[in-house]
């Protein structure tokens, strides 16, 4: 593969968070019984007319502003003609020559912390098709039109991605952004965010190769695996003297391969023309400014603020701002503490994240509110408990035993910091370990850790580690 350079562009479909569909009043609620969220407009009955959903337009503009794109003052809806059993009208209402969002860019970050700016071609509004069901119909195909007419924003990148890893990083950045600005829930399992990947390879310096489109990828893992497989497949075809055919392919995750679905259509095959039932979409400057005023702090700006304002590392800031809800939780912890930003970050990314992952919970479903976690961290800071005991207290709090003070009091976990009480225990530990004492005084200073461990064991972890170290150094030096 060293002789070949991949060229990748993604078309990401984000389902917009509207209560009703883009051209009808039917519900967009997920999980309803088949065909119960489909009205006459969605079913393509003769004589019905589409009516544009204003909220869908607002969400599209919101995305465009977030990526620094041009918002078209006038855009046009077109009919994209093709036949599928789950497309009752025989065409999809989309945008072609005049999309609502043009241009824009997004910065992505790879695992090695390098950054790359990816330019976007466009983002346009369109309606989703229905869904063909095969699982429960061995001799037939079921059609569920609940998704027909659900509003989508198709986000098209320039072909600037050069590896599967870059493609995944870009898709993750889009996933983070659409959730931050509240236009899409990003639920890939439900199909709220999915992508088509256009993949080709070429020799550097030569024209781009023929691309294949990988259709309907709905997880980051599948995006990476499908692109990696397709790059290898095209290389094998070309190196064996064959020709890559422009086509649409599907990824089979069970066998880790792509297979041909159909020849890839060109734009003229769809016979685009302006939809005669929909007027051109005109967006006034005042409307754009109203939307701009509602934009939240964007992920990149928040990440930079976490570094400069809280003194966090680039890695910590990136983790804590990956989700808007996680960032809000972290800031609530810091606010309740009145500082201790790094310690708070460690606990949110450490014990809390582990507990959430263990039970498959999102941050908004955490069993501990931010102020409760702050209460636990406060007891570490003021010396009431050690960091080690704090982990036991956290687990008890997670299981519903009360707040930090209640658990500490109930279990008798308060840290021993009294110098006189600790000095007595230190003397007993030293007296019980004469061989180690002799070795330490002979120059084996690493044995200090052994004595610390023995004191902690004797106090069941309750001794103040800093005070134990001070007393041991004082007494062992004699």
N, C-alpha and C positions, 0 to 999 in steps of 0.2 A: 504493500500500500504506500510505500514511501514515494513512489513515482506519481501518485494520484492525489489531487486535491479535491475534497468534497465541496460542493456548493449547495447550501441548504436555505430554504425560505419556509416560513411557517404561516399557515392561515389558521388563526385561532378563533373559534366560535364561542363567544361568551353570551350566555342567556341572561338577559336583562331582568332586573328585579322589579318587574311590574306586576300588579295584581291581575290585570287582564291582558289579553293578547294584543299584538301590534296593530291589527286591523279589525278586531271584533271585541265584544264585551265578555267573551268566554273566559273562564278562570284559567290561570296558569299553574294552579296548585298541583304539586307532584304527588303521585301515588293514588290518584282517583281511579275508580273502576274504568276499564277501557271504554273510550268513546262517550264518556259522560261529561267531559269538558270540551265538547266540540259543538259549535252552533252552525247554522246554515251558511254563514260566511266561510267558516273553516272547511266545511264540506263541499264548497264550490257550487252551491245551488245556483241555477240561472236566475238573474234578476237581482241578486243581492249585491250590495256595494260595500267596499272596504272603507273604514274611517280610521285615519292615523291616530295612534296613541301618543298624546303630547308628552307623557312621562318617558316614553322610550326615546324620544328626541332629546329630552333634557339629559338623560343618562349618557347618550352618545356624545353630546356636547361636553359633558363633564369629563369623559375619557379624553376627548381631544385636547381639552385645556390642560389636563394632567400630563400629557406627553409633549406639550408645546407645539401642537399641530395647528394647521389652518382650519378654521370652521367655515365651511362654505355658506355664504349668504343665501345661495340658491342651489338646491340639489334636486335630483329627479329620481323617482322610483320607476323601475323597469320590470318587464316580465321576462323571466328566464325560462324558456320553454323546454321541457323535457317530460317524459312519462315515467312515473313510478307508481306502483299500486297504492303507496301511502301518500301520494300527491294528487288529491282528487281533482283539482282544477286543471291539471296537465301543465301547470307552470308555477314558478315560485316568484313572489314579488320580492325584488332585491334592488340594489343600486348598482349601476355599471359605470357609465361615463362620468357621472357627477356624484361622487360620494359625499356624505355629510362631513367627513373628517379626512383631511389630506395631509400627508407628511407626518412629522413628529419624530421623536427619538427616545430611546430608553437605554440606560446604562445597565449592563449585566456584570455579575461578579462570579468568577469561576472558583473552584475549590482551592486553587493555589493563590487566591486573593487578587489575581490580575483582573483588570476591568476592561470592558469593551463597550463602545457605543454602537447600538444597532439602530439603523434608520427604518422607519415604517413607511410603507407606500400609502396606505389608506386604512380607514375603518368605515365600514358602511352598514347600514341597517338592512335587515331582511327578516323574512318569516321562516320558521323552521318547518320541516315536513313532518309527517306522522312517522309511525314506527311499524315495521313488519315483524311479526312474532312467529317463531318457528318451533320453539321448545315443546309446546304442548299440542302441536298439530303435525303428526307424522306424515299425513297425506295432503296437507293443505298449508296455507299461510294465513295467519290471523293479522288483521289490520287494526291498529289502535291510533286514532286520530286526535288523541288528547294533546299531543305536542304540535299538531298542525296549527300554524299561526303564532306560536310562541315567539316573542321578539328576540332576535339575535343581533349582536354586533360582531361582524366578521373583521378581525384585526389582521392585516396582511403586512408582513415584514418584507423588506428588500432581501434579495438572496445574498446576505452578508455573513451568514453563519458558516463556520468551516469545520465543525465537528459535531458529533452527537452530544457531547458535553456542553458545547455552546448552545445548542438547540434547547437542551433541558434547562440551562441557566436562564435563557430568554423566556421560556414558557413559565418558569417559576417567578420571574420578575413580573410578567403579565398577571399571573395568578395573584401575587401579592398586591399589585396595584389595583386591580378591579375590586378586590375585597376592601382595600383601604378606602377607596372613594365610594364604596357602597353601591356599585352598579351591578354586581354579580356575586352570588354566594360562593362561587368557585368549587362547588361540589362535583367533582369529576365522576364519582360513582353514579350520580344521578344524571350525568350528561350535561350539567350546567356549564362545564368548560371542557372543550375537546378541541383537537386540532388535526389538520391535514398537513403533512410535511412533503414539500417538493424537494427531491434529492437528485443530484447529478454529480458526476465526477469529470475531471479534466486534468490534463497535464498543465502545470503552472506556465503561464505565458500563452497558452493556446485558448481558443474560444471555449465557452462553456459547453458541456456535453448535453445530451438529451436527458430530460428529467422524467422521473417517475413520481407519481403522487401517491403517498401513503395515506389512506383514508381513515378517518374516525379513530384517532388514538386518544384514549381517555385516561391515561396515567403517565406520570413522568417516567416511570420505569419502561413502559411500553414505547414511549417516544424514543428513549435512548436505544433500546434493544432493536426496534424496527429500523431506525436509521443506520445503526451499525451493521445490521444484516444487509440492508439494501446497498450500502457502500461496497461491502465485500462482494455481493452478487454482481453488481455492475462491473467491478474490477475483473472478476472472473470471466464475465461475458466478453469484455473488450480484449483481455489478454489472450483469450482463446480464438480471437479473430471474428467474434460475433458483433452484433449491433444492438445497442440498447434501444428499446422501443418506447415511445411516449405512451404511457398507459397509467391507469389507476390500479393500485394494488392494495390488498388488505393484509394486515399483519396477523399471523396466527401465533399467539403467545404460548400455546401448548407445545407447538413444534419448533418455535423460534425461527420462523421463516415468513417471507411475504409471498403472496401468490397473486396472479393476475385476476383482476375483477372485470375490467373492460378497457377498450381503447380510450385514451384520454381525449375528451372533447375540446375543441377550440372554441373561442368566444362566438364565432359565427355559427357554430353548430347549435347554440342555444337560441339563436334568432332573437336577440335582445331588441326590445323596442319600448318606448315610454308607456307606462301603464295608463290607458285612457280613462280609468276610473279614479285616478289620484292626481290632484293638482301638484305642481312643483312645490317642494318644501322651501319656504322662505323663512330665514332665521334673522331676526332683527338684532342689531348690536346690543340693545338694552337687555334682551333675553340672554345673550352670551355673558354679559357682565353680571347679571343676576346669578347665573350658574357659577361663574368664577368666584363670586363672593361666598359661596357655600362650600368651596373646596377645603378639605381638611389639610393638615400638615402632611406632605407626601413622604413616602418611605425614605428617599435619599436625604431629604432635609432632616427628618427625624433621626436618622442614623448619625448624621454629622453632629446634630445637637447632643445626642447621647455621648458622643466622644468628647466634644468640647465642654459641655455643661456638666457631665457626670464623671469625666475622666476615665471613661471605659475604653478598652482596647477596640480596635476595628472589628475583631471577631465577636466580642461580647455585644457590641452595638448592633452588629448585623443579625445575630441570633435574636436579640430582644426586640428588634423592630421588624422581624419577618412577618409578624401578624399584628395588626393594629390593636387587637384585644389584649395580646400579650404585652405590648408596649404600654398600654393604658394600665394594666395590672401592675407592672413594674414601677411605673411612676407613682401609682397610688401607695405602694409599699414605701418608696423613698420619701414621699410627702409625709406619711404617717410617722416615719422615723425621724424626719427632720435632717436627713443626711445618710451617711453610711451607704453610699451608692454602690460601691464595689461589693461589699458584703451582701447587700440586697440582691445584686445581680447573681452572685454565687448561689444563693439559696433559690432564687427563681429558676435559674438554669440547671440547678443540681437536684436537690431533694424534691422540689415541687414538680419539676418536669418529669422526673423519674416516676413519681406517684401518678401523675396524669397519664403517662405512657403505659404504665402497668395496668391501668384500668380502662384504657382507651377513651379517655375524657379530653375534651378541649378546655382551654383556659377558662372560658365562661361557665363551665360546669364544675370548676374546682370546688372541693369541699371546704377549702379555707379561703375566706375573704382576704383581701390585701391587708386590711388592718390587723387581722389575726396573725398573719405571717410576720407583720411588722412587730407585733407584740412579742413573738418568740425571739426575733433577732435582737430586740431591745434587751432581753435578758442575757444574751451573750455579751452584748456591748457593756452592760453595767456589771458584769462579772457574777451574776446570780447563778448561771450555769455555764458549763464549758461547751465548746462546739460539738464535742462528741456526745455529751448528754443531750444536747439540743436535738440531735437526730432522733433519739428515743422520744423526746417530747413531741417532736413533729409528728411522728407516727401515731402517737396517742391522740393528738389533736385531729389528725386525718381520720381516725376511727371514731371521732365524735365524743371524746372524753372531756372536752371543755377547752377553754383557752389556755395559753401557756402558763399563766399564774396558777390556774386551777390544777393542771397536771403536775406542775412542779411541787405544789403544796401537798396534793393528795399522795404522791409517790415519794415524797421526801427527797427530792433531787437537788435541793439547793446546794450550790457549790461551797466547798469549805475554803475560805480565804483567810481565816484567822491565823496569823503567824504563829502564835503560841501552840494552838491545836495541831497545826501542821508540823511544827518543829518536833513535837513529841513523836509523831508518826515517822518522820524522817530519821530521827535517832534510832527508832526501833528497826527500821529497814536496814540502816547502816550496820547496826549491831548484829543483825541476822545474816549478813553477807560479808564476812571477814575476808574471804578469798578475793572477791571482786573488789573490795576496798583496797587491798594490797596491790592488785593489778592496776587499779586506777591511779594510785599514788606513785606507781612505778612508771607512769607515762601513758597508760592505755585509756586515754580520755574519752573514747567512744563509749565506755561503760557508763558514762553519765546517763545515757538513754536507758540503760538497764535499770538504774536506780529510780529514774523517773517512772518507768513502767511498774516497778514494784510498789511505789507509793500510790500510784493510781489504782493498782490492783487492791491494795489494802483499804483504800477509801471508796472502792466500787465506782471509780471514775469521777468522784465528786470533788477531788482536790483541784484547786486553782493551779493549772499547769505553770503559769508564770511564777507564782509564789513558790511552787515546788522546786523549779529550776534554780531560783535565787537561793533558797535555803540549802539545797544540795551543794551548790558551788561553794557556798560559805563554809559548810561543815566538812566537805570532802577535802578541802584544801588544807586542813589542819594536819 
